């Protein structure tokens, strides 16, 4: 087998169990070059248990199985394999063969196990595991529209340079309930009828060919067929997710897999043993996908409230770590956040890839700078920024009432998406960026939906995401050295905090030889400070609409005796990027201090 290639050991229990999901734990003790860990498995229906594993280095690997309680079919089995590296041609065919993601040496960006830079260009497909993203066994290409399938959307985004998708593995209720938006439990507790709803109205039917993630009926009095039994998983549902995760990896995509969404905890914690039950489910999902090239998350925490807070989930996450340990192959751990994983979970936590999100306007990009400045930082990105179409022209959809957005597919909407992308990147989100759009995140396909998923997929803003890679990689791996500092541009802010216009962002390398800058539409004539004194810089405007560069004036700008560079007018009244690259000192004979000095 190859390194970084998922393998699977199937074990068959000799005994029968009332609930194998909760009653049995299986594992392999795996040893190989530089590796000696316990790798946990999962129940996959009937008497079958599976342990998914991989080799992180070439050489000889061996394993021995165990279980609790001991079962002659699960305990004492042994095996082994030899792992080899991929060829360079094979790695070029699929970059994920270079290994799992890890922080760069300075912990400000991402790279693969062999040191190759990895810049996230992602999208929010939360319901990708369901029939909202249809699975066709054939490889026929279908146009983006009502008949498109999962593979078609993957192909479409791959052609646009994407390499990442956000997925939520399971929601307790995915059947159409026909209830109003809010209801009350028999004891008077107010809840949302949809629990994990998408879009407006009540819960949508989001099962897949295997059914739903948990078994019905549940234990909630009066709502047994609305909220399932979260102590009884349905392996058939996850088998259909497996093939999609495998397909994403085969196409060079890293799935960011979150276990569940925060509002599930309201009934989960009230009617089931908390945190044990939720910890068990975290471990189930993590063990199922630990040998895929993924980033994993214990919770999608997009809203913090009095009834749902990080503290509710800390107990379950801590229990997973104490009982099973963290994912054995070094998989990064992250979470959707509000406003950031640093604010939600603290500096010394389980998080190894920070995120910001859900507080969307440009005043909130700063949370990435806060993460960057930590004494012990972790890589970061904006995982749920401004959603394209967050305010559609009819005032409908989940963007209804959001006064700072723009109708999807319009130039202004494209501009707001670019603000979030480049503003977040230069504020410290050097891991990359994740796109979001109305219609896509909610997988809206019903005839009454104001925005259909397949229409949103084709908005211009999504195709412009790929140019972030053009912008960052224009300085090669040195983008990983950038230090965010918006005040390099002066002025860089106006009084309007809740907007996507009028602000500027900047970052430079510590040696002051490279600056990358971004100016939202409406920025005034600016100057750049912090340059080398009396120096000449090559200067190029960047057009984020098409990813092209053009020289500024004659191609260079000069700094003065205190390191200030005066910028010319923008090429047009819209947003622009700028790259400054050090050339040489200005000859002494050409230096001139203005008369007013």
Backbone torsions as a table, in degrees:
resi	resn	phi	psi	omega
1	UNK	NA	163.8	177.8
2	UNK	-94.1	156.2	172.2
3	UNK	-66.4	153.1	179.6
4	UNK	59.0	29.1	179.1
5	UNK	-119.7	122.9	-175.9
6	UNK	-61.3	131.9	173.1
7	UNK	-124.2	166.9	-176.2
8	UNK	-144.3	135.4	172.9
9	UNK	-111.3	123.1	178.2
10	UNK	-99.4	131.2	178.3
11	UNK	-122.9	139.5	-179.5
12	UNK	-114.8	121.1	-178.6
13	UNK	-66.8	141.4	177.1
14	UNK	-83.8	-23.9	-178.4
15	UNK	-108.4	164.7	175.5
16	UNK	-102.1	149.2	-177.2
17	UNK	-132.6	144.7	-178.8
18	UNK	-61.2	-42.3	178.4
19	UNK	-142.9	87.6	-175.6
20	UNK	-57.6	-29.1	-180.0
21	UNK	-59.9	-43.1	-177.9
22	UNK	-98.3	-21.6	-169.5
23	UNK	-94.1	-13.9	-173.1
24	UNK	-132.8	138.0	172.4
25	UNK	-121.3	131.1	179.3
26	UNK	-122.5	156.6	179.5
27	UNK	-160.0	166.2	167.3
28	UNK	-122.0	136.8	168.1
29	UNK	-90.9	109.7	-170.8
30	UNK	-107.1	132.5	179.2
31	UNK	-130.1	139.9	177.3
32	UNK	-165.0	-174.1	-179.0
33	UNK	-56.3	114.5	179.3
34	UNK	68.3	19.3	-174.6
35	UNK	-142.5	130.7	174.7
36	UNK	-154.4	96.5	-174.9
37	UNK	-145.3	162.4	171.9
38	UNK	-91.1	128.6	-177.8
39	UNK	-115.2	116.1	-175.4
40	UNK	-85.3	152.9	179.1
41	UNK	-115.6	-163.2	-174.7
42	UNK	-150.8	157.6	175.5
43	UNK	-78.9	135.9	-176.4
44	UNK	-126.1	28.9	176.4
45	UNK	101.8	144.0	179.1
46	UNK	60.9	-128.5	178.7
47	UNK	-99.7	6.9	-169.8
48	UNK	-92.6	131.9	171.3
49	UNK	-124.1	147.6	-180.0
50	UNK	-130.9	145.7	172.1
51	UNK	-124.6	122.1	-179.7
52	UNK	-101.3	134.3	-172.0
53	UNK	-148.0	172.1	174.7
54	UNK	-157.7	169.5	175.9
55	UNK	-101.4	134.0	179.1
56	UNK	-96.6	-4.6	-179.7
57	UNK	-155.2	152.8	176.8
58	UNK	-65.2	150.2	177.4
59	UNK	136.2	-164.9	-177.1
60	UNK	-94.6	132.7	-179.3
61	UNK	-125.6	142.0	178.8
62	UNK	-134.9	155.0	178.7
63	UNK	-144.8	157.7	175.5
64	UNK	-140.0	133.0	-174.5
65	UNK	-89.7	157.7	175.8
66	UNK	-152.1	164.6	179.3
67	UNK	-153.7	160.7	173.6
68	UNK	-138.5	117.8	-2.5
69	UNK	-68.5	162.6	179.2
70	UNK	-63.5	136.1	179.4
71	UNK	-136.8	129.7	-175.4
72	UNK	-60.8	-22.5	177.1
73	UNK	-84.6	-14.2	-174.5
74	UNK	-113.2	-21.4	-172.7
75	UNK	-108.3	140.3	171.9
76	UNK	85.0	5.2	175.4
77	UNK	-77.3	149.2	-178.2
78	UNK	-134.1	159.7	177.7
79	UNK	-172.4	178.8	179.8
80	UNK	-168.8	173.2	-179.4
81	UNK	-162.9	165.1	174.5
82	UNK	-111.0	132.3	-179.2
83	UNK	-108.7	139.1	175.9
84	UNK	-125.3	162.2	178.3
85	UNK	-81.3	160.6	172.5
86	UNK	-78.9	155.6	172.7
87	UNK	-77.6	163.8	178.5
88	UNK	-62.5	-37.1	177.4
89	UNK	-63.1	-40.2	179.0
90	UNK	-66.4	-35.9	178.0
91	UNK	-69.7	-36.2	176.6
92	UNK	-66.7	-32.9	178.8
93	UNK	-67.4	-33.0	176.8
94	UNK	-146.8	103.3	-176.5
95	UNK	-58.2	-22.9	-178.3
96	UNK	-67.1	-14.1	176.2
97	UNK	-69.6	-5.0	175.6
98	UNK	-82.6	-4.6	173.0
99	UNK	115.0	172.9	-179.5
100	UNK	-66.7	160.7	177.4
101	UNK	-73.7	149.1	174.9
102	UNK	-150.5	162.2	175.9
103	UNK	-68.5	149.4	169.5
104	UNK	-66.7	171.3	-175.7
105	UNK	-60.9	-29.5	178.0
106	UNK	-90.7	-0.6	176.6
107	UNK	63.2	28.6	178.4
108	UNK	-112.1	-8.2	-178.3
109	UNK	-147.7	-176.4	-177.2
110	UNK	-116.5	148.6	171.7
111	UNK	-145.0	167.8	175.4
112	UNK	-90.7	174.0	-172.2
113	UNK	-59.2	-25.6	179.2
114	UNK	-93.1	7.3	177.5
115	UNK	92.4	1.3	178.7
116	UNK	-71.8	129.8	179.2
117	UNK	-60.4	143.4	176.5
118	UNK	-131.4	113.9	177.8
119	UNK	-107.5	117.2	-177.3
120	UNK	-67.3	126.5	166.6
121	UNK	-124.1	99.5	-166.1
122	UNK	-120.7	172.1	178.7
123	UNK	-142.1	157.8	-177.0
124	UNK	-100.9	100.3	178.3
125	UNK	-114.9	62.3	-170.3
126	UNK	-56.8	-34.6	-177.6
127	UNK	-100.8	27.5	-177.4
128	UNK	-60.0	-25.4	-179.5
129	UNK	-76.8	-4.3	-174.3
130	UNK	-106.5	-179.9	179.2
131	UNK	-73.2	-4.3	171.4
132	UNK	-62.0	-30.6	171.3
133	UNK	-108.4	91.9	-171.5
134	UNK	-61.7	142.8	175.0
135	UNK	-105.0	124.9	171.9
136	UNK	-112.9	131.2	179.0
137	UNK	-66.2	-30.3	180.0
138	UNK	-78.6	169.2	178.8
139	UNK	-106.8	22.1	177.0
140	UNK	-63.8	136.6	179.4
141	UNK	-88.3	127.0	179.8
142	UNK	-116.3	143.3	-179.1
143	UNK	-63.9	150.4	176.9
144	UNK	-65.2	115.5	-175.6
145	UNK	171.9	-165.3	-176.3
146	UNK	-57.4	-28.0	-179.1
147	UNK	-91.9	-1.5	-177.6
148	UNK	-67.3	149.7	178.1
149	UNK	-117.8	178.8	-178.8
150	UNK	-52.3	-47.7	-177.8
151	UNK	-62.9	-35.1	178.8
152	UNK	-65.8	-41.2	178.4
153	UNK	-67.1	-37.7	176.8
154	UNK	-63.2	-47.2	179.4
155	UNK	-59.8	-41.4	-177.5
156	UNK	-63.3	-47.2	-179.6
157	UNK	-72.6	-33.2	177.8
158	UNK	-61.3	-41.1	178.6
159	UNK	-64.4	-22.1	178.3
160	UNK	-93.7	6.3	175.3
161	UNK	91.1	10.3	-179.5
162	UNK	-76.5	152.4	179.5
163	UNK	-143.9	17.7	-171.4
164	UNK	-157.8	141.7	169.7
165	UNK	-139.0	144.0	175.2
166	UNK	-89.5	132.2	-179.8
167	UNK	-134.9	139.5	168.6
168	UNK	-104.1	122.0	-170.1
169	UNK	-65.5	-40.6	-171.8
170	UNK	-156.6	145.0	173.5
171	UNK	-124.9	137.0	-178.3
172	UNK	-58.0	-36.7	-176.7
173	UNK	-124.1	115.5	175.7
174	UNK	-125.3	19.9	177.8
175	UNK	-103.3	146.9	179.7
176	UNK	-65.2	121.9	-172.9
177	UNK	-99.9	-16.5	179.4
178	UNK	66.6	15.1	-177.1
179	UNK	-97.9	160.7	172.6
180	UNK	-64.0	171.9	-176.4
181	UNK	-60.0	-43.6	179.7
182	UNK	-117.0	140.2	174.4
183	UNK	-137.1	176.5	176.0
184	UNK	-124.3	144.2	175.4
185	UNK	-71.8	165.2	178.6
186	UNK	-54.6	-29.0	179.7
187	UNK	-86.9	4.5	178.1
188	UNK	95.0	-3.1	-179.8
189	UNK	-66.2	122.2	178.2
190	UNK	-76.4	133.4	178.6
191	UNK	-142.1	168.7	171.9
192	UNK	-88.9	133.2	-177.8
193	UNK	-63.4	-33.3	-175.3
194	UNK	-79.7	-19.6	-177.3
195	UNK	61.4	-65.5	-177.9
196	UNK	-124.9	55.6	-172.6
197	UNK	-71.8	158.3	171.0
198	UNK	-121.9	134.8	177.8
199	UNK	71.0	-156.4	-177.4
200	UNK	-94.7	166.8	179.3
201	UNK	81.9	-162.0	-175.8
202	UNK	-92.0	-169.4	-171.2
203	UNK	-63.7	143.9	177.8
204	UNK	-102.8	155.2	178.4
205	UNK	-78.0	109.7	-177.4
206	UNK	-128.9	47.3	175.3
207	UNK	-82.4	-177.9	169.8
208	UNK	-133.8	-170.4	-174.8
209	UNK	-59.3	-23.0	-179.8
210	UNK	-92.1	1.6	-178.6
211	UNK	101.9	-135.9	-179.3
212	UNK	-119.3	164.6	-170.7
213	UNK	-67.2	-24.7	-179.8
214	UNK	-125.8	164.2	-177.4
215	UNK	-87.5	142.1	172.3
216	UNK	-106.1	152.6	1.1
217	UNK	-81.2	163.6	177.7
218	UNK	-96.7	-162.2	-174.4
219	UNK	-111.8	3.9	-177.4
220	UNK	-80.0	117.1	-174.9
221	UNK	-56.8	127.3	178.2
222	UNK	83.4	-10.0	-177.8
223	UNK	-132.8	34.1	-175.1
224	UNK	-60.5	-29.0	-178.6
225	UNK	-103.9	14.8	176.2
226	UNK	-113.5	-36.5	177.8
227	UNK	-121.9	122.3	-169.4
228	UNK	-79.5	-177.7	175.7
229	UNK	-87.4	99.9	-175.5
230	UNK	-75.7	0.1	171.4
231	UNK	-93.9	6.0	179.2
232	UNK	-135.2	99.4	179.9
233	UNK	-79.8	159.6	176.1
234	UNK	-110.9	97.8	-176.2
235	UNK	-59.1	-28.3	-178.0
236	UNK	-61.5	-36.2	177.3
237	UNK	-60.9	-44.3	-176.1
238	UNK	-73.6	-25.3	177.0
239	UNK	-62.3	-34.0	179.7
240	UNK	-78.1	-24.1	171.5
241	UNK	-73.4	-37.3	-178.5
242	UNK	-50.3	-47.0	-174.7
243	UNK	-67.5	-30.4	177.2
244	UNK	-72.2	-39.7	177.0
245	UNK	-64.3	-42.7	177.4
246	UNK	-62.1	-40.6	-179.7
247	UNK	-66.1	-41.5	177.3
248	UNK	-58.8	-47.8	178.3
249	UNK	-60.1	-41.6	-179.2
250	UNK	-64.6	-25.1	179.1
251	UNK	-96.8	8.7	176.5
252	UNK	85.9	17.3	179.8
253	UNK	-101.9	139.6	171.7
254	UNK	-100.2	117.4	174.4
255	UNK	-80.3	132.1	169.5
256	UNK	-95.2	106.4	-170.1
257	UNK	-104.7	115.1	175.6
258	UNK	-100.5	139.4	-173.1
259	UNK	-64.3	-49.2	-176.4
260	UNK	-161.5	173.6	179.0
261	UNK	-101.3	154.0	-168.0
262	UNK	-57.1	-36.0	-174.5
263	UNK	-71.1	-10.2	173.9
264	UNK	-63.7	-25.6	-173.7
265	UNK	-68.8	-20.8	-175.1
266	UNK	-60.5	-49.0	178.1
267	UNK	-87.1	-31.2	-179.8
268	UNK	-57.2	-48.1	-177.2
269	UNK	-75.0	-22.7	-176.8
270	UNK	-83.5	-34.0	-172.2
271	UNK	-117.2	-0.5	178.9
272	UNK	-130.9	164.8	-177.2
273	UNK	-73.3	111.0	-177.3
274	UNK	-111.5	132.7	13.3
275	UNK	-95.1	0.5	-172.0
276	UNK	-59.0	-45.6	-176.7
277	UNK	-63.7	-44.1	-179.0
278	UNK	-69.9	-38.0	177.5
279	UNK	-60.1	-39.4	178.7
280	UNK	-61.2	-40.1	-178.9
281	UNK	-71.7	-38.0	173.6
282	UNK	-54.2	-49.4	-177.3
283	UNK	-65.0	-35.0	178.9
284	UNK	-61.0	-49.8	-178.7
285	UNK	-66.8	-43.7	-178.1
286	UNK	-63.9	-42.7	-178.9
287	UNK	-68.7	-28.7	179.7
288	UNK	-69.6	-32.4	-173.9
289	UNK	-118.9	13.4	-177.3
290	UNK	-67.8	-22.7	-179.1
291	UNK	-100.3	0.4	167.3
292	UNK	-86.9	156.1	176.9
293	UNK	-80.1	97.3	-173.8
294	UNK	-137.2	173.4	159.5
295	UNK	-119.3	135.9	-172.6
296	UNK	-113.1	155.4	-178.6
297	UNK	-145.0	140.6	177.8
298	UNK	-82.3	-14.1	-175.2
299	UNK	-167.0	142.2	171.8
300	UNK	-93.9	99.1	-170.9
301	UNK	-107.5	73.3	-174.4
302	UNK	-84.9	-16.5	179.7
303	UNK	-134.8	133.1	174.4
304	UNK	-106.3	128.8	-178.5
305	UNK	-144.7	178.8	178.5
306	UNK	-64.4	-31.4	-176.8
307	UNK	-93.3	-16.7	179.4
308	UNK	-136.4	116.4	-178.4
309	UNK	-139.8	164.8	177.5
310	UNK	-56.7	-32.3	-178.7
311	UNK	-59.7	-31.6	-179.6
312	UNK	-63.0	-32.1	-174.8
313	UNK	-98.1	-18.5	-179.0
314	UNK	-58.1	-40.0	-178.4
315	UNK	-61.7	-42.2	-179.6
316	UNK	-68.7	-42.2	-179.4
317	UNK	-64.9	-43.4	178.4
318	UNK	-62.8	-37.0	179.6
319	UNK	-65.8	-39.7	176.3
320	UNK	-59.9	-45.9	-177.9
321	UNK	-65.1	-40.8	-179.4
322	UNK	-68.5	-39.3	-172.2
323	UNK	-86.8	-38.1	-173.5
324	UNK	-119.0	-18.3	-171.8
325	UNK	81.3	169.9	179.3
326	UNK	-78.9	164.4	-178.0
327	UNK	-48.5	131.6	-165.7
328	UNK	-71.3	-21.4	-173.4
329	UNK	-102.2	17.3	174.6
330	UNK	83.5	16.4	178.6
331	UNK	-55.4	131.5	177.6
332	UNK	-67.7	148.6	179.7
333	UNK	-118.1	135.0	-177.7
334	UNK	-149.7	-172.7	176.7
335	UNK	-165.4	147.7	165.9
336	UNK	-59.3	146.1	-168.6
337	UNK	-139.5	163.4	171.8
338	UNK	-153.0	107.9	-3.9
339	UNK	-85.2	-16.5	-179.5
340	UNK	-157.2	156.6	175.5
341	UNK	-65.7	-26.9	176.1
342	UNK	-65.5	-47.2	178.9
343	UNK	-65.9	-37.0	-175.8
344	UNK	-75.4	-43.0	-169.5
345	UNK	-116.1	-12.3	179.3
346	UNK	89.6	171.1	-175.4
347	UNK	-74.7	-39.0	-176.9
348	UNK	-100.8	82.3	-175.4
349	UNK	-140.8	-172.0	-179.8
350	UNK	-75.2	-12.0	-174.5
351	UNK	-69.2	127.1	175.9
352	UNK	-118.4	-1.5	169.4
353	UNK	-141.0	108.9	-177.1
354	UNK	-76.8	154.5	175.3
355	UNK	-138.9	154.3	164.9
356	UNK	-119.0	168.9	177.6
357	UNK	161.0	164.3	173.6
358	UNK	75.5	-24.4	163.0
359	UNK	-98.9	105.0	-155.3
360	UNK	-97.8	-30.0	-170.1
361	UNK	-70.4	168.5	-170.0
362	UNK	-64.4	-18.9	176.7
363	UNK	-67.6	-14.0	-176.4
364	UNK	-98.5	-5.3	176.5
365	UNK	-63.2	-23.1	-178.3
366	UNK	-58.5	-27.2	-179.4
367	UNK	-59.1	-26.4	175.0
368	UNK	-71.3	-35.7	176.5
369	UNK	-65.3	-39.6	177.3
370	UNK	-59.9	-42.8	177.9
371	UNK	-63.9	-43.4	-179.7
372	UNK	-57.2	-38.3	-172.0
373	UNK	-82.5	1.0	178.8
374	UNK	-60.3	149.9	176.9
375	UNK	-64.3	-34.5	176.8
376	UNK	-124.5	78.1	-172.5
377	UNK	-75.4	165.9	169.5
378	UNK	-128.9	156.1	176.5
379	UNK	-57.1	157.2	-175.9
380	UNK	-148.5	157.2	172.9
381	UNK	-154.7	165.0	174.1
382	UNK	-90.8	109.1	-172.4
383	UNK	-92.4	-13.9	175.9
384	UNK	-151.4	76.6	-176.4
385	UNK	-86.2	-155.4	174.2
386	UNK	-55.3	129.2	177.7
387	UNK	-89.0	127.4	174.4
388	UNK	-56.3	133.0	-179.3
389	UNK	76.6	19.9	-175.3
390	UNK	-65.5	-10.9	172.2
391	UNK	-139.2	97.3	-177.7
392	UNK	-79.3	160.8	-169.4
393	UNK	-64.8	-18.3	178.3
394	UNK	-95.2	-0.1	-179.2
395	UNK	71.2	24.9	-177.6
396	UNK	-107.3	-179.6	175.1
397	UNK	79.7	-176.4	-176.5
398	UNK	-70.7	-13.4	175.5
399	UNK	-83.1	1.9	-177.9
400	UNK	-57.5	130.8	178.8
401	UNK	86.4	-7.4	177.6
402	UNK	-82.7	109.3	-169.8
403	UNK	-82.1	-9.6	-174.1
404	UNK	-100.6	0.4	-176.2
405	UNK	-92.4	-170.4	179.9
406	UNK	-144.5	154.6	177.9
407	UNK	-59.5	138.8	-178.3
408	UNK	-63.2	144.0	177.9
409	UNK	82.6	4.7	179.2
410	UNK	-99.2	158.0	177.7
411	UNK	-57.0	-36.9	179.5
412	UNK	-66.7	-40.0	177.0
413	UNK	-63.1	-43.7	176.0
414	UNK	-56.4	-42.9	-178.7
415	UNK	-62.7	-41.4	-180.0
416	UNK	-66.3	-38.9	176.3
417	UNK	-61.6	-41.7	179.7
418	UNK	-66.0	-36.9	175.9
419	UNK	-57.7	-47.9	-179.5
420	UNK	-62.8	-39.7	-175.4
421	UNK	-70.2	-56.6	-176.2
422	UNK	-76.0	-35.3	176.8
423	UNK	-63.7	-40.8	179.0
424	UNK	-69.3	-44.1	-179.9
425	UNK	-58.0	-49.5	-176.4
426	UNK	-77.5	-8.6	173.6
427	UNK	-87.6	-0.8	177.6
428	UNK	125.9	-0.3	179.9
429	UNK	-83.7	58.9	-172.5
430	UNK	-77.7	1.9	172.8
431	UNK	-79.2	-18.1	-179.6
432	UNK	130.0	-151.1	-173.8
433	UNK	-156.7	150.1	179.2
434	UNK	-118.6	128.3	179.6
435	UNK	-81.2	153.4	173.1
436	UNK	-145.4	147.9	179.5
437	UNK	-149.2	143.4	169.6
438	UNK	-59.1	142.2	-177.2
439	UNK	94.4	-43.2	-178.5
440	UNK	-82.8	-51.7	-175.4
441	UNK	-61.4	-32.0	179.1
442	UNK	-94.3	0.9	-179.5
443	UNK	49.6	53.9	-174.4
444	UNK	-82.3	118.3	-178.2
445	UNK	-131.8	-8.2	-177.5
446	UNK	-67.7	156.3	-178.6
447	UNK	-62.8	-28.0	-177.6
448	UNK	-85.2	-8.1	-177.1
449	UNK	-65.0	131.9	-179.5
450	UNK	-64.7	-29.4	179.0
451	UNK	-131.8	123.0	177.3
452	UNK	-84.4	144.8	-178.1
453	UNK	-54.2	-46.2	-175.3
454	UNK	-68.3	-26.0	175.0
455	UNK	-72.5	-44.3	-179.8
456	UNK	-63.2	-34.2	178.7
457	UNK	-56.9	-27.7	-172.6
458	UNK	-98.4	6.7	177.5
459	UNK	-66.3	147.1	-178.1
460	UNK	-57.7	-36.7	-175.8
461	UNK	-57.8	-34.8	-179.4
462	UNK	-68.5	-40.2	-178.9
463	UNK	-69.3	-23.3	-179.4
464	UNK	-79.9	-9.9	177.8
465	UNK	-58.0	-36.6	-175.0
466	UNK	-61.6	-21.8	-176.1
467	UNK	-76.4	-13.1	172.3
468	UNK	-61.4	-38.9	177.4
469	UNK	-64.8	-40.8	177.2
470	UNK	-58.9	-44.8	-179.1
471	UNK	-63.7	-51.3	-176.0
472	UNK	-67.9	-47.6	-174.1
473	UNK	-77.9	-0.9	175.6
474	UNK	-65.2	-16.8	175.5
475	UNK	-113.5	18.6	178.9
476	UNK	63.4	-149.7	-177.5
477	UNK	-66.6	-9.6	-177.6
478	UNK	-67.5	-13.9	174.8
479	UNK	-60.5	-25.2	179.7
480	UNK	-71.5	-15.8	179.5
481	UNK	-92.5	-9.1	-173.8
482	UNK	-58.7	144.8	175.7
483	UNK	-114.5	120.2	-177.4
484	UNK	-72.5	133.0	177.2
485	UNK	-159.9	94.0	-177.6
486	UNK	-60.9	-30.1	-176.9
487	UNK	-73.2	-0.5	169.4
488	UNK	-61.4	-28.6	175.9
489	UNK	-97.7	133.9	-179.7
490	UNK	-137.5	122.9	-3.8
491	UNK	-77.6	155.5	-178.6
492	UNK	-122.6	-3.9	-178.7
493	UNK	-145.9	150.3	166.5
494	UNK	-113.9	-169.1	-173.9
495	UNK	-78.6	-12.1	-172.5
496	UNK	-86.2	102.4	-176.7
497	UNK	-79.3	-34.7	-174.1
498	UNK	-98.8	71.6	-176.1
499	UNK	-159.7	-177.2	178.5
500	UNK	-134.1	23.6	-179.0
501	UNK	-135.2	151.6	170.0
502	UNK	91.3	-4.1	-177.8
503	UNK	-110.3	161.0	178.2
504	UNK	-130.7	157.1	-177.0
505	UNK	-138.3	148.4	-179.6
506	UNK	-150.9	154.9	173.8
507	UNK	-150.4	150.0	179.5
508	UNK	-142.8	162.0	174.1
509	UNK	-77.5	153.9	-176.6
510	UNK	-59.3	-26.3	179.8
511	UNK	-84.1	3.5	178.8
512	UNK	64.7	20.1	-177.4
513	UNK	-91.0	-20.4	-179.4
514	UNK	-134.6	133.0	172.1
515	UNK	-121.2	135.7	165.3
516	UNK	-118.0	130.6	-173.6
517	UNK	-134.6	154.2	176.2
518	UNK	-140.9	136.8	-178.0
519	UNK	-122.4	117.3	173.5
520	UNK	-65.3	161.8	173.7
521	UNK	-57.8	138.6	177.5
522	UNK	93.7	0.8	175.9
523	UNK	-67.0	140.8	176.7
524	UNK	-77.3	172.7	171.0
525	UNK	-53.8	130.3	-171.2
526	UNK	-124.2	168.9	168.8
527	UNK	-127.2	153.6	176.8
528	UNK	-110.3	129.1	178.3
529	UNK	-114.9	172.3	179.7
530	UNK	86.4	12.8	177.9
531	UNK	-83.0	169.2	170.9
532	UNK	-62.5	144.8	-177.7
533	UNK	-70.3	142.9	176.0
534	UNK	45.9	58.9	-176.0
535	UNK	-131.7	155.2	177.2
536	UNK	-106.6	133.5	-179.3
537	UNK	-122.4	133.9	168.3
538	UNK	-66.8	137.0	-175.2
539	UNK	-128.8	128.6	-179.1
540	UNK	-136.5	129.0	171.6
541	UNK	-76.8	145.7	176.6
542	UNK	-117.7	126.8	177.8
543	UNK	-94.8	106.1	-176.1
544	UNK	-75.1	-3.3	177.0
545	UNK	-80.8	-27.8	-178.6
546	UNK	-136.5	2.3	175.2
547	UNK	73.2	26.0	-178.6
548	UNK	-107.1	156.7	178.1
549	UNK	-112.3	149.6	173.2
550	UNK	-146.2	141.9	-177.1
551	UNK	-66.6	148.0	174.7
552	UNK	-83.9	117.1	179.4
553	UNK	55.8	-120.8	179.4
554	UNK	-84.7	1.8	174.0
555	UNK	109.0	-5.0	179.4
556	UNK	-148.9	158.1	175.4
557	UNK	-131.1	157.0	-176.4
558	UNK	-120.0	144.6	173.6
559	UNK	-94.1	157.7	-178.5
560	UNK	-99.4	-162.5	-173.9
561	UNK	-69.4	-13.7	175.9
562	UNK	-117.7	17.1	172.9
563	UNK	80.5	23.6	178.5
564	UNK	-99.4	134.7	175.0
565	UNK	-112.9	121.4	177.2
566	UNK	-86.5	127.3	-175.9
567	UNK	-92.0	147.5	174.3
568	UNK	-80.4	-179.3	175.9
569	UNK	-63.7	152.0	175.0
570	UNK	-67.9	155.3	179.1
571	UNK	-61.2	-27.1	177.8
572	UNK	-159.5	165.0	-176.1
573	UNK	-83.1	74.0	178.7
574	UNK	-156.8	-175.5	-178.7
575	UNK	-79.0	149.4	-177.6
576	UNK	-145.4	151.5	168.0
577	UNK	-102.3	162.9	178.7
578	UNK	-146.1	137.1	174.0
579	UNK	-120.3	129.2	175.2
580	UNK	-116.1	126.3	-178.0
581	UNK	-127.1	123.5	-176.7
582	UNK	-59.4	134.9	176.8
583	UNK	-108.3	-67.6	-175.1
584	UNK	-157.7	164.0	168.5
585	UNK	-66.4	150.9	175.0
586	UNK	-77.2	130.7	178.7
587	UNK	-55.7	143.8	-176.3
588	UNK	-54.5	-37.3	-177.7
589	UNK	-66.8	-20.0	-177.6
590	UNK	-100.1	1.9	179.5
591	UNK	-83.0	134.1	-178.8
592	UNK	-140.9	123.1	176.3
593	UNK	-89.9	127.9	-177.7
594	UNK	-54.5	150.6	-177.0
595	UNK	-57.5	-34.3	-176.7
596	UNK	-66.1	-12.9	175.5
597	UNK	-82.5	NA	NA
